[in-house]
Amino acid sequence: MDALDTATWETRAAALAAELTAEGVLADPAWRDAFAATPRHLFVPHILNGPASLSAGDPGWLDAVYANESLATQTRPASDDTTGREIASSSSSKPAVMAVMLERLAAEPGHQVLEIGTGTGYNAALLSHRLGADNVFSVDLDPKLVDTAQEHLIAAGYRPHLAAGDGFAGWPGEMTFDRIIATCAVTAIPPAWINQLADGGRIIAPLDAGAAGPLLVLDKTADDEVSGRIDPFPVLFMPMRTDVTSPFAPGQSPSADAAGMPHYGTTAVDPAALLEWPDLALFLWLHAPGLRLGGSVEHGVVVAERGPARAEVDLAPLAEGTWAVRQSGPYRLWDTVEHAVAMFDTLDKPDATRLGVTALNVPGKQFIWLDDPDSDHSWPLA
Ligand SMILES: C[S@@+](CC[C@H](N)C(=O)[O-])C[C@H]1O[C@@H](n2cnc3c(N)ncnc32)[C@H](O)[C@@H]1O
């Protein structure tokens, strides 16, 4: 990379911080300083955003680096097929999303923070600027990413603690942290994070709820428990994965074949509502974790997929209030969707702010609740 004039990047970093402030996502002056003082260009020498890949020195590269956009830095094949389609498996996240998450983290000087998902190292640099590198710990599944992140961080003047490993197990070593921030999306809170969270600690983690999921903001409420509200701020993160060669979480790969005889039927649930109503889509995902909703008005169909189960519903009604459904896979996924839609209606169509999560450090003992952790309406998370 050509050496970049300090004044050039500082002007751009300051402009990015000002943009985030104007957008209303960066209010804390200390985090504003961190964004203005951290050279993002050192963390993204190569950007792989589709065909318009850019490397340091290319025209447009610097503009892309200091734009409020997520920047893909590593991709993996989308499936076993031969289409050659690649999906991002690591990136520098969108600065507006990073700002929101860092502010929700409520980290204070002296706090020790664990980041799950080192990626480029840029977020670890922001944390190091704010808290001192010695208080920052970051783990990534991919050892190569950890090595390059370390080079980037040293170039930026920071030496936080880095480790390669599955962040599902938390930090590899006997440690407790005041804050844990996940920069890959989860379907449940790994028990190790609860065990490694100090009293008074907080976990910020994006929920892998299909498209843009909400944030979980969970405080330690007992030795073995965290609890808190769902924050509806929409964030789109790559899922927490277990295989460095794949961009997918276990069981998420689209190459899983739908099995079983197709079933043809009708539904009284308007499929358009699923695409147009984020609160309903979230509520459905929370009843059927892993549910992916797709399709479009343009294609005239809504597609729901969950592992090998699939349902397609025509957007054009067969008759007033009746739509055609085709289902395939080991069970009838649309029946689950219908059940959850009925529950959504019964509960007065709750928006995301009425939902919360309580997670124990025991797999299967994690719950969604409505309005209150002791509410009559709670059900298992994932
Ligand atoms: C959006 S990127 C992180 C961005 C990063 N914080 C930065 O500032 O550049 C998500 C990262 O999560 C990592 N990841 C996915 N699954 C993981 C796991 N099980 N344990 C640790 N890291 C994981 C990916 O390898 C990827 O680098």
The ligand as an SDF file (V2000), in Angstrom:
LIG
                    3D

 27 29  0  0  0  0  0  0  0  0999 V2000
  -18.4310   -9.0420   10.1390 C   0  0  0  0  0  0  0  0  0  0  0  0
  -16.9540   -9.9040   10.3670 S   0  0  0  0  0  0  0  0  0  0  0  0
  -16.2550   -9.0820   11.7820 C   0  0  0  0  0  0  0  0  0  0  0  0
  -15.8350   -7.6950   11.5530 C   0  0  0  0  0  0  0  0  0  0  0  0
  -14.7490   -7.2470   12.5010 C   0  0  0  0  0  0  0  0  0  0  0  0
  -15.2420   -7.0330   13.8400 N   0  0  0  0  0  0  0  0  0  0  0  0
  -14.0450   -6.0270   11.9780 C   0  0  0  0  0  0  0  0  0  0  0  0
  -14.0580   -4.9730   12.6270 O   0  0  0  0  0  0  0  0  0  0  0  0
  -13.4750   -6.1250   10.8880 O   0  0  0  0  0  0  0  0  0  0  0  0
  -17.4890  -11.4260   11.1220 C   0  0  0  0  0  0  0  0  0  0  0  0
  -16.3230  -12.2670   11.5670 C   0  0  0  0  0  0  0  0  0  0  0  0
  -16.8260  -13.2860   12.4140 O   0  0  0  0  0  0  0  0  0  0  0  0
  -15.9640  -14.3820   12.2710 C   0  0  0  0  0  0  0  0  0  0  0  0
  -16.5990  -15.5830   12.8150 N   0  0  0  0  0  0  0  0  0  0  0  0
  -17.6050  -16.3250   12.2830 C   0  0  0  0  0  0  0  0  0  0  0  0
  -17.8760  -17.3840   13.0670 N   0  0  0  0  0  0  0  0  0  0  0  0
  -17.0220  -17.3100   14.1210 C   0  0  0  0  0  0  0  0  0  0  0  0
  -16.8020  -18.1170   15.2500 C   0  0  0  0  0  0  0  0  0  0  0  0
  -17.4790  -19.2650   15.4560 N   0  0  0  0  0  0  0  0  0  0  0  0
  -15.8510  -17.7430   16.1370 N   0  0  0  0  0  0  0  0  0  0  0  0
  -15.1280  -16.6050   15.9400 C   0  0  0  0  0  0  0  0  0  0  0  0
  -15.2800  -15.8140   14.8660 N   0  0  0  0  0  0  0  0  0  0  0  0
  -16.2080  -16.1510   13.9660 C   0  0  0  0  0  0  0  0  0  0  0  0
  -15.7250  -14.4380   10.7760 C   0  0  0  0  0  0  0  0  0  0  0  0
  -14.5930  -15.2110   10.4620 O   0  0  0  0  0  0  0  0  0  0  0  0
  -15.5980  -12.9610   10.4350 C   0  0  0  0  0  0  0  0  0  0  0  0
  -14.2640  -12.5620   10.4080 O   0  0  0  0  0  0  0  0  0  0  0  0
  1  2  1  0
  2  3  1  0
  2 10  1  0
  3  4  1  0
  4  5  1  0
  5  6  1  0
  5  7  1  0
  7  8  2  0
  7  9  1  0
 10 11  1  0
 11 12  1  0
 11 26  1  0
 12 13  1  0
 13 14  1  0
 13 24  1  0
 14 15  1  0
 14 23  1  0
 15 16  2  0
 16 17  1  0
 17 18  1  0
 17 23  2  0
 18 19  1  0
 18 20  2  0
 20 21  1  0
 21 22  2  0
 22 23  1  0
 24 25  1  0
 24 26  1  0
 26 27  1  0
M  CHG  2   2   1   9  -1
M  END
$$$$
